[in-house]
Amino acid sequence: MKETQMTRNPVFYADSADTEEVAALLAAGVITGVTTNPTILARSNRGASDIPELARRWSAEGAERVFFQAWGSTAAELIERGTEIASLGSNITVKVPATTIGFTAARALIAQDVSVLITAVYAPAQALLAAAIGADFIAPYLGRLEDSGQDGVAVIADFAALVADSDTEVLAASLRTPDAIAALARVGVWQFTAAPGVIWACMQNDVSDASAAAFESDMG
């Protein structure tokens, strides 16, 4: 009997707190949800007090998963704020940084059945430790890896291989071009978060646009 081959679909998230841009992508049906962090919130003149409103809005607009990052200088603070964030809905994932206190907080949150992403993962051992404690996701930053002179695609491919047999998924971040996303897909990474402009660019190609224009003309 021929063995059935398992397949999986790529998953895209908008890395943004711009509500209008996120709403447009959710309405287009091309993203599964939204990722944020304190820097992204600040760029849209938003902060911690806006998190509940954003969670409600994006969930109502169809986001299946929304990521918010806990903050604090101690593990206890990260746990407290992560618990508050998680209480906003069953589709919320709490992000914590890949630091000593971050891993400690992540383990405690996971023990409470909170969905956790460990962010800013830059070393293989961090990826392995995230899988060991049961994190749902790790987020390596392609752009920052390449800015530091590393082969970012190769590094993230290594992380994906290391956690392949675990329940931890690689959610690639800091993706600056559609080509970067395709390069990661070729090495087995299937979850991506990118700025809205990059996601819109994934839909566009000059030849495709010219073909569509020709089809319209021929029907006229």
Secondary structure, 3 states (H helix, E strand, C coil): CCCCCCCCCCEEEEECCCHHHHHHHHHHCCCCEEECCHHHHHHCCCCHHHHHHHHHHHHHCCCCEEEEECCCCCHHHHHHHHHHHHCCCCCEEEEEECCHHHHHHHHHHHHCCCCEEEECCCCHHHHHHHHHHCCCEEECEHHHHHHCCCCHHHHHHHHHHHCCCCCCEEEEECCCCHHHHHHHHHCCCCEEEECHHHHHHHCCCHHHHHHHHHHHHHHC
